[in-house]
Amino acid sequence: MTCGGYAQSNSNVCVLSLPSKGENAERLLTAAMLTAVTRSMALAWEPDWAVAMSDAYREMDGRQGKDDPWLGWVTYLPSHRGTVPPLPAPVRIEPVEDRGSLIILTPERFTVTNPEHIALARRVRALLARAGLMRSAAS
């Protein structure tokens, strides 16, 4: 996690990589838990963006730019980036106080083996990009 830093080689983002197996994975990999953790990261660190996602999805989805926000199962975008547009069901948008929004792609466990999840993520990213929310703060 790199938060609170604005050095040239680091940015102020929170990336929560999720375990894929074991007792901790079963406990952590729920929409409710990841929403709570991502909300806490956003409130504590005030990042430029935050995401909870699997390494498998990050590796599979090469379209996520190095400095651009990544879209994961749960993503936080601060208000200064702009307004989150309406998104297709089952996506949920939740406010994080007056600071920004959480985007929860699906209430069920997001997996790279589910083609519906991947299609939904691509559609949501396209809508967010169209709204100007997926470019880096430096852009």
C-alpha positions in Angstrom: 0.0 0.0 0.0 1.3 3.4 -0.9 -0.7 6.2 0.7 0.0 9.8 1.7 3.0 10.0 -0.6 3.4 12.2 -3.7 7.0 11.4 -4.6 7.7 11.0 -8.3 7.9 7.2 -8.1 4.9 6.8 -5.8 1.3 8.0 -5.8 -1.3 8.4 -3.1 -3.3 5.3 -3.8 -4.6 2.3 -1.8 -4.5 -1.1 -3.5 -5.8 -4.0 -1.4 -4.7 -7.3 -3.0 -7.0 -10.1 -2.0 -5.9 -13.6 -0.9 -7.2 -16.3 -3.2 -7.3 -19.3 -0.9 -7.5 -20.3 2.7 -9.3 -19.3 5.8 -8.5 -15.6 5.4 -9.9 -15.6 1.8 -13.2 -17.1 2.9 -13.5 -14.5 5.7 -12.5 -11.5 3.6 -13.9 -12.2 0.2 -17.4 -10.8 0.7 -18.8 -7.6 -0.8 -19.7 -6.3 2.7 -16.2 -6.9 4.2 -14.4 -5.3 1.2 -16.8 -2.4 1.1 -16.0 -1.7 4.8 -12.3 -2.1 4.4 -12.2 0.1 1.3 -14.3 2.7 3.0 -11.9 2.7 5.9 -8.9 3.1 3.6 -10.6 6.1 1.9 -11.4 7.8 5.2 -8.1 7.1 6.8 -5.7 7.9 3.9 -7.7 10.2 1.6 -6.2 8.5 -1.5 -6.4 9.6 -5.1 -8.2 6.3 -5.5 -8.5 3.0 -3.8 -9.3 -0.5 -4.9 -9.9 -4.0 -3.6 -9.1 -6.6 -6.3 -7.5 -9.9 -6.9 -4.0 -10.2 -8.4 -5.5 -12.6 -10.9 -7.8 -9.8 -12.2 -5.1 -7.2 -12.2 -2.8 -9.4 -14.2 -5.6 -10.5 -16.6 -6.8 -7.0 -17.3 -3.8 -5.3 -18.9 -5.8 -2.2 -19.9 -5.4 -0.7 -16.5 -2.8 2.0 -16.9 0.1 2.3 -14.5 -1.0 5.7 -13.1 -4.7 5.5 -13.9 -7.2 4.3 -11.3 -7.8 0.6 -11.4 -11.3 -0.8 -11.3 -11.8 -3.8 -9.0 -14.6 -5.5 -7.1 -14.7 -2.5 -4.9 -13.3 0.9 -6.0 -13.2 4.3 -4.3 -13.1 7.5 -6.4 -12.8 10.8 -4.6 -15.3 13.6 -5.4 -12.6 15.8 -6.9 -12.4 13.4 -9.9 -16.0 14.1 -10.8 -19.5 12.6 -10.4 -20.0 8.9 -10.8 -22.6 8.3 -13.5 -25.5 5.9 -13.2 -24.1 2.4 -13.6 -25.8 -0.9 -14.7 -27.3 -3.4 -12.2 -26.1 -5.1 -10.0 -23.5 -2.3 -9.5 -24.0 -0.3 -6.3 -22.7 3.2 -5.7 -22.3 4.3 -2.1 -21.2 7.7 -0.8 -18.1 8.0 1.5 -19.2 10.9 3.6 -18.6 14.0 1.5 -15.3 12.7 0.1 -16.3 10.4 -2.7 -18.0 7.2 -3.8 -17.5 3.5 -3.5 -18.4 1.4 -6.6 -19.2 -2.2 -5.8 -19.4 -4.2 -9.0 -21.4 -7.2 -7.7 -22.8 -8.4 -4.3 -21.5 -11.9 -5.1 -17.8 -12.9 -5.1 -16.1 -11.3 -8.1 -14.1 -13.9 -10.0 -12.0 -13.9 -13.2 -13.6 -17.2 -14.1 -17.0 -15.7 -14.4 -17.4 -14.1 -17.9 -20.3 -12.0 -16.7 -18.1 -10.4 -14.0 -15.5 -9.5 -16.6 -18.0 -8.1 -19.0 -19.6 -6.0 -16.3 -16.2 -4.7 -15.2 -15.3 -3.7 -18.7 -18.7 -2.0 -19.3 -18.4 -0.1 -16.0 -14.9 1.0 -16.7 -16.0 2.3 -20.1 -18.8 4.3 -18.5 -16.4 5.7 -15.9 -13.8 6.6 -18.6 -16.5 8.3 -20.6 -17.3 10.4 -17.5 -13.5 11.3 -17.2 -13.1 9.4 -13.9 -10.5 6.8 -14.9 -7.5 9.0 -15.9 -4.7 9.8 -13.5 -5.0 13.0 -11.4 -1.9 14.3 -13.2 -3.6 14.0 -16.6 
